[in-house]
């Protein structure tokens, strides 16, 4: 058996209002690929970020090569040879491959006061050759494919003498052939004694490449098992979903949904990059259409295509049967389509501005006469909307930055309700908010649908999608793989969301 290089013992992590990890232990051995799996929110990313020094654990110990360590910054973990490669690669597009590999360490290859470019490029070539690639070290990153950029990230880690390599969803943007190439590189690194922690929602990849598998669920450790030829994707799904969640009840409606409600929005064969692939669906008046899927499935990209923030490479949209071609978000707003972004602080609100100003942003024309805002009427409408949302604040001139996460989200929702949007795209609307605020948003979604608003509800919490939705579309690898009704089970949702089709049942 390979030697233990690192142990994480009884790790807890508490963020304000959330226990992200609860008594999780994790053992890493040299020369092995150790997969870390679980549904979204299970704690995988938190555990890997603690190991990589992004933030410290609340309780528990990390023992590295027999020594207890405590990381408060990634640089401390890197010095120990523990390196995290994020799903969103952190490379500088207009710098060369060699510059990216040795960024911040140019002084090691310097004939003072001039950088020794020849020596740096030579060393980069040697490291890349270890990975079986002939990528030109003088090539700019912007000219490389996603797979080649992955190799540059791995080369950068090797240049820092990596002992443990943490790979978070490394195949999310790769083609089948590129995945095969990456797996060969990983196998070669394993044979050289490197320990690899592999995080992925693609269970077929987990079974193909890993030696051991650790399963997390709801911030807790479920089990660690040895991979074997007898292990199936169905076995992994059962471990990821506890028995008590297998038959979580679906949405409870105050009144039955009219099956004959008109279609207000539809998409035909929408594709974007390799994130969304020939995606089609229909949305009815007064319906909550849930889109379930795991990280990297393409849900956010689909909503941004509808909203005009991204341009599809092919396909068509229709509003009430008429062609809809969103050139930009303004087109969506003019067609009474709203987007509640998954990143409210970057895309939903202006933190340095007041509640009033934020909620008036898409509504200035309604409350203006020429260039003059009718302030009294605007304040009255905003105050009334805030009251309907049960928003907690001191005064309307309060900066949004001082509000809780739940109240910030209500500001985002409130501005679109003021705009009288007919179609509301909700991308992770309850992310980062407390349980009470979540319940209020669930109630609001139900209320809006009963008032005739049509909602597309995207969430990483599959239970949440099941709770609020009239219908559920499961998205996997950019595709619409299954449409399910309210009577579906959590197990069925997870099977389709992880690429486990009916043939595996």
C-alpha positions in Angstrom: 0.0 0.0 0.0 1.2 3.5 -0.8 2.4 5.7 2.0 0.1 8.2 3.7 1.3 11.7 2.8 -1.5 13.7 4.4 -4.4 13.2 6.8 -7.2 15.6 7.5 -8.7 14.6 10.8 -12.2 15.6 12.1 -12.4 18.8 10.0 -15.1 21.3 10.8 -15.7 24.5 8.9 -18.3 27.0 10.0 -19.1 30.1 7.9 -21.6 32.6 9.2 -24.9 30.8 9.5 -23.6 27.6 7.7 -21.7 24.5 8.8 -19.9 23.6 5.5 -18.0 20.7 7.0 -18.9 18.5 10.0 -16.3 16.1 11.4 -14.8 15.1 8.0 -11.7 12.9 7.9 -9.8 12.4 4.6 -6.6 10.4 4.0 -4.3 11.0 1.0 -1.6 8.5 -0.2 1.3 8.9 -2.5 1.0 7.5 -6.0 -2.8 7.3 -6.0 -5.8 9.1 -7.5 -8.3 9.8 -4.8 -11.7 10.9 -6.0 -13.9 13.2 -3.9 -17.6 13.1 -4.9 -20.9 14.4 -3.6 -23.8 16.5 -4.8 -23.5 20.3 -4.9 -23.1 21.8 -1.4 -21.8 18.5 0.1 -18.5 20.1 1.1 -16.1 19.0 -1.6 -14.8 22.4 -2.5 -14.6 23.5 1.1 -12.5 20.5 2.0 -10.2 21.0 -0.9 -9.9 24.8 -0.2 -8.9 24.1 3.4 -6.2 21.6 2.2 -5.0 24.2 -0.3 -4.8 27.0 2.3 -7.5 29.2 0.8 -9.0 29.4 4.3 -8.4 27.6 7.6 -10.6 25.0 9.2 -12.7 25.9 12.3 -11.7 22.7 14.1 -9.7 19.6 13.3 -6.1 18.9 12.3 -4.1 18.5 9.0 -1.1 16.2 9.4 1.3 16.5 6.5 4.2 14.0 6.4 3.8 13.3 10.1 3.8 17.0 11.0 0.7 19.0 12.1 0.3 22.0 9.9 -2.2 24.9 9.9 -2.6 26.9 6.7 -4.1 30.4 6.5 -2.8 31.2 3.0 -2.3 29.2 -0.2 1.4 30.1 -0.2 1.9 28.0 2.9 0.3 25.0 1.3 2.3 25.6 -1.9 5.5 25.5 0.0 4.5 22.0 1.2 3.8 21.0 -2.4 0.0 21.1 -2.1 -1.5 22.8 -5.1 -5.1 23.3 -6.2 -6.0 23.6 -9.9 -9.4 25.4 -10.1 -12.1 24.6 -12.6 -11.8 28.1 -13.9 -8.1 28.1 -14.9 -6.1 31.0 -13.4 -3.8 31.8 -16.3 -2.9 35.1 -17.9 -4.1 35.0 -21.5 -1.6 37.5 -23.0 1.5 36.1 -21.3 3.5 33.2 -22.7 3.3 29.6 -21.5 6.7 29.9 -19.8 5.8 33.2 -18.1 2.7 31.6 -16.7 4.5 28.6 -15.4 7.2 30.7 -13.6 5.1 33.8 -12.8 6.3 35.5 -9.6 9.5 33.4 -9.7 11.4 35.1 -12.6 14.3 36.0 -10.2 15.3 32.3 -10.2 16.2 32.6 -13.9 17.7 36.1 -13.9 21.1 37.3 -15.0 20.8 40.5 -13.1 19.3 42.8 -14.1 17.8 41.0 -17.1 15.5 37.9 -17.2 17.2 34.9 -18.7 14.4 34.1 -21.1 16.4 31.3 -22.8 16.9 29.5 -19.5 13.3 30.0 -18.5 11.9 28.7 -21.8 14.3 25.7 -21.6 13.1 24.7 -18.2 9.4 25.2 -19.2 10.0 22.9 -22.2 11.5 20.2 -19.9 8.5 20.3 -17.6 6.1 20.1 -20.5 8.0 17.2 -22.0 7.4 15.3 -18.7 3.7 15.7 -19.4 4.1 14.3 -22.9 3.4 17.6 -24.7 5.3 19.7 -27.1 3.5 23.0 -26.4 5.7 25.9 -27.4 6.8 27.8 -24.2 6.8 31.1 -26.1 3.2 30.7 -27.2 0.6 33.0 -25.6 -2.0 31.3 -23.5 -4.8 32.9 -25.5 -3.7 30.8 -28.5 -4.0 27.4 -26.7 -7.0 25.1 -26.4 -8.6 24.4 -23.0 -6.9 21.1 -22.8 -3.5 22.6 -23.5 -4.2 25.2 -20.8 -5.0 22.4 -18.4 -1.5 21.0 -19.1 0.1 24.4 -18.5 -1.6 24.6 -15.1 -0.3 21.1 -14.3 3.2 22.2 -15.5 3.0 25.2 -13.3 2.2 22.9 -10.3 5.1 20.6 -11.1 7.5 23.6 -11.4 6.5 24.3 -7.7 7.5 20.7 -6.8 3.9 19.5 -6.2 3.4 16.5 -4.0 -0.4 16.7 -3.8 -2.3 17.9 -6.9 -6.0 18.9 -6.3 -8.0 18.9 -9.5 -11.5 20.5 -9.4 -13.7 19.5 -12.3 -10.8 19.4 -14.7 -12.7 17.8 -17.6 -15.8 20.1 -17.5 -14.7 21.9 -20.7 -12.8 19.1 -22.5 -13.8 16.9 -25.4 -13.7 13.1 -25.1 -10.2 12.9 -26.8 -8.9 15.6 -24.5 -10.2 13.8 -21.5 -8.3 10.6 -22.6 -5.1 12.7 -23.0 -5.6 14.3 -19.5 -6.1 10.8 -17.9 -2.9 9.5 -19.5 -1.0 12.5 -17.9 -2.7 11.8 -14.5 -1.7 8.1 -14.7 1.9 9.0 -15.5 2.0 11.4 -12.6 0.6 8.8 -10.3 3.3 6.3 -11.3 5.9 8.9 -10.4 4.5 9.1 -6.9 2.3 12.2 -7.1 -0.9 12.1 -5.0 -3.9 13.4 -6.9 -7.2 14.5 -5.4 -9.8 14.4 -8.2 -13.2 16.2 -7.9 -15.8 15.5 -10.6 -19.5 15.0 -11.0 -18.9 12.7 -13.9 -19.2 9.3 -12.3 -18.0 7.3 -15.3 -14.7 9.2 -15.1 -14.5 8.5 -11.3 -14.8 4.8 -12.0 -12.3 4.9 -14.8 -9.5 6.9 -13.2 -9.6 6.7 -9.4 -8.1 4.3 -6.9 -10.2 5.3 -3.9 -13.4 7.3 -3.6 -14.5 9.5 -0.7 -18.2 10.4 -0.7 -19.5 13.6 1.1 -23.1 14.5 1.7 -24.6 17.5 3.4 -21.2 18.5 4.9 -20.5 15.1 6.4 -18.4 12.1 5.4 -20.4 9.2 4.1 -17.6 6.7 3.4 -14.3 6.1 1.7 -14.2 3.0 -0.5 -11.7 1.2 -2.8 -12.5 1.4 -6.5 -13.2 -2.0 -8.1 -14.5 -3.5 -11.4 -17.7 -4.4 -9.6 -18.5 -0.8 -8.5 -21.2 0.9 -10.6 -22.5 4.4 -11.0 -25.7 3.3 -9.4 -23.7 2.3 -6.3 -22.2 5.8 -6.1 -25.6 7.5 -6.6 -27.0 5.5 -3.6 -24.0 6.6 -1.5 -24.5 10.3 -2.5 -28.2 10.3 -1.7 -29.2 9.1 1.8 -32.3 7.0 2.2 -34.3 9.7 3.9 -33.9 12.0 0.8 -34.7 9.3 -1.8 -38.4 10.3 -1.8 -38.4 13.9 -0.9 -41.9 15.3 -1.7 -42.3 17.7 -4.5 -44.0 21.1 -4.8 -47.2 21.6 -3.0 -49.4 24.0 -4.9 -52.3 25.9 -3.6 -54.2 25.0 -6.8 -53.6 22.5 -9.5 -51.5 23.7 -12.5 -53.5 24.1 -15.7 -52.0 21.7 -18.2 -53.5 23.8 -21.0 -51.7 27.0 -20.0 -50.2 28.8 -23.0 -46.5 28.5 -23.8 -45.0 32.0 -23.2 -41.4 31.2 -24.0 -39.6 28.4 -25.9 -36.1 27.5 -27.0 -35.1 25.3 -30.0 -31.7 23.7 -30.3 -29.8 26.4 -28.5 -26.0 25.9 -28.4 -23.3 28.0 -26.9 -19.6 27.1 -27.1 -19.4 23.6 -25.6 -21.4 24.6 -22.6 -24.9 24.3 -24.0 -25.7 21.7 -26.7 -28.9 21.7 -28.8 -31.0 22.6 -25.8 -34.8 22.9 -26.3 -37.6 23.5 -23.9 -41.0 25.2 -23.4 -42.1 27.5 -20.5 -45.8 28.0 -19.8 -47.6 30.9 -18.3 -47.6 30.8 -14.5 -45.2 27.8 -14.4 -42.1 27.3 -12.4 -39.7 25.3 -14.6 -36.8 23.9 -12.6 -33.5 23.2 -14.2 -31.5 20.7 -12.2 -27.9 19.9 -12.8 -24.5 19.7 -11.2 -21.7 22.3 -11.4 -20.5 22.8 -15.0 -23.7 21.4 -16.6 -24.3 24.6 -18.5 -27.3 26.0 -16.6 -25.9 29.6 -16.0 -24.8 29.8 -19.7 -28.3 28.9 -20.8 -29.9 31.6 -18.7 -27.4 34.2 -19.9 -28.1 33.3 -23.5 -31.8 33.9 -22.9 -31.0 37.2 -21.2 -28.7 38.4 -24.0 -25.5 38.4 -21.9 -24.1 35.6 -24.1 -24.7 35.0 -27.8 -25.7 31.4 -28.8 -23.8 29.9 -31.7 -27.0 28.4 -33.0 -30.7 27.9 -32.2 -33.8 30.1 -31.8 -35.9 31.6 -29.0 -39.6 32.5 -29.1 -41.8 34.7 -27.0 -45.5 33.8 -27.3 -44.6 32.1 -30.6 -42.8 35.1 -32.1 -39.0 35.1 -32.7 -37.0 36.6 -29.9 -33.4 37.6 -30.7 -31.6 39.0 -27.6 -28.8 41.2 -28.8 -28.0 42.3 -25.3 -29.6 42.4 -21.8 -31.5 45.6 -22.8 -33.4 43.5 -25.4 -34.4 41.1 -22.6 -35.6 43.9 -20.3 -37.6 45.4 -23.1 -39.3 42.0 -23.5 -40.0 41.9 -19.8 -37.4 39.2 -19.1 -35.5 39.5 -15.8 -32.3 37.7 -14.7 -31.5 37.1 -11.0 -27.9 36.3 -11.3 -26.0 33.6 -9.3 -23.5 36.3 -8.3 -25.7 39.1 -6.9 -22.7 41.1 -5.6 -21.0 41.3 -9.0 -24.0 41.3 -11.3 -27.2 41.9 -9.3 -26.6 45.0 -7.1 -24.3 47.9 -6.8 -23.1 47.5 -3.2 -22.0 51.1 -2.8 -25.4 52.5 -3.8 -28.7 52.7 -1.8 -31.6 50.3 -1.8 -33.7 53.0 -3.6 -31.1 53.6 -6.4 -30.6 49.8 -6.9 -34.3 49.1 -7.2 -34.9 52.1 -9.5 -32.1 51.1 -12.0 -34.3 49.2 -14.6 -37.3 51.4 -13.8 -36.1 55.0 -14.3 -38.2 55.6 -17.3 -41.4 54.6 -15.4 -40.7 57.2 -12.7 -39.3 60.0 -14.7 -40.7 63.0 -16.6 -38.0 63.9 -19.1 -34.7 64.0 -17.2 -36.4 64.5 -13.8 -37.2 61.5 -11.5 -40.6 61.8 -9.8 -39.0 61.1 -6.5 -42.1 61.0 -4.2 -43.8 58.4 -6.4 -40.6 56.4 -6.9 -40.0 56.2 -3.2 -43.6 55.2 -2.5 -43.4 52.3 -5.0 -40.0 51.1 -3.8 -41.2 51.2 -0.2 -44.3 49.3 -1.0 -42.3 46.7 -2.9 -39.8 46.3 -0.1 -42.7 45.8 2.3 -44.2 43.1 0.2 -40.9 41.3 0.2 -40.6 41.7 4.0 -37.3 43.4 3.5 -35.4 44.4 6.6 -33.7 47.7 6.5 -33.3 51.1 8.2 -34.2 53.5 5.4 -34.3 53.4 1.6 -31.1 55.4 1.4 -29.2 52.6 3.3 -26.3 51.2 1.2 -27.0 47.7 0.0 -23.5 46.6 1.3 -24.9 46.9 4.9 -27.7 44.4 4.3 -27.7 40.7 5.0 -27.3 38.3 2.0 -31.1 37.5 2.1 -32.0 41.2 2.0 -29.6 41.9 -0.8 -31.3 39.2 -2.8 -34.6 40.7 -2.1 -33.3 44.0 -3.5 -32.4 42.2 -6.7 -35.8 40.5 -6.9 -37.6 43.7 -6.0 -36.2 45.8 -8.8 -37.4 43.2 -11.3 -40.9 43.0 -9.7 -41.1 46.8 -10.0 -40.3 46.4 -13.7 -43.3 44.1 -13.9 -41.2 41.3 -15.6 -43.3 38.5 -17.0 -40.5 35.9 -17.3 -38.0 35.7 -14.4 -34.8 33.7 -14.7 -33.6 32.7 -11.2 -30.0 31.5 -11.1 -29.2 30.2 -7.6 -31.6 32.6 -5.9 -31.0 31.2 -2.4 -27.2 30.9 -2.5 -25.5 32.3 0.6 -28.7 33.3 2.5 -30.1 32.0 5.8 -32.8 29.4 6.2 -35.6 31.9 7.0 -34.8 34.0 3.9 -34.8 30.8 1.8 -38.3 29.9 3.0 -39.5 33.5 2.1 -38.1 33.1 -1.4 -39.8 29.8 -1.9 -43.1 31.4 -0.9 -42.5 34.3 -3.2 -41.8 32.0 -6.2 -45.1 30.2 -5.5 -46.9 33.5 -5.2 -45.5 34.9 -8.4 -46.4 31.8 -10.3 -50.0 32.0 -9.1 -50.1 35.6 -10.2 -49.2 34.4 -13.8 -45.4 35.1 -13.8 -43.4 32.4 -15.5 -40.2 31.4 -13.8 -37.1 29.3 -14.7 -35.5 28.2 -11.4 -31.9 27.0 -11.4 -30.3 25.7 -8.2 -27.4 23.4 -7.3 -29.6 22.2 -4.4 -31.6 19.5 -6.1 -34.0 19.2 -3.2 -34.8 22.9 -3.7 -35.5 22.5 -7.4 -37.9 19.6 -6.5 -39.6 21.7 -3.8 -40.5 24.7 -6.0 -40.9 23.4 -9.5 -44.0 22.3 -11.5 -41.7 20.5 -14.0 -38.0 19.7 -13.9 -35.5 19.5 -16.8 -32.3 17.7 -15.9 -29.2 19.2 -17.6 -26.1 17.2 -18.0 -23.0 18.1 -20.1 -24.9 21.0 -21.7 -27.8 18.8 -22.8 -31.5 18.4 -21.9 -31.3 14.8 -20.8 -34.7 14.3 -19.1 -37.9 16.1 -18.3 -39.5 15.0 -15.0 -42.7 15.8 -13.2 -43.4 16.5 -9.5 -43.7 12.8 -8.7 -40.0 12.1 -9.5 -37.6 11.1 -6.8 -34.3 12.6 -5.7 -32.5 9.4 -6.8 -33.9 9.8 -10.3 -32.8 13.4 -10.5 -29.3 12.6 -9.3 -29.0 9.7 -11.7 -29.7 11.9 -14.7 -27.7 14.8 -13.4 -24.6 12.6 -13.1 -25.1 11.0 -16.5 -26.5 7.7 -15.3 -29.2 6.9 -17.8 -32.1 4.4 -17.7 -29.8 1.6 -18.9 -28.0 1.7 -15.6 -31.2 1.4 -13.5 
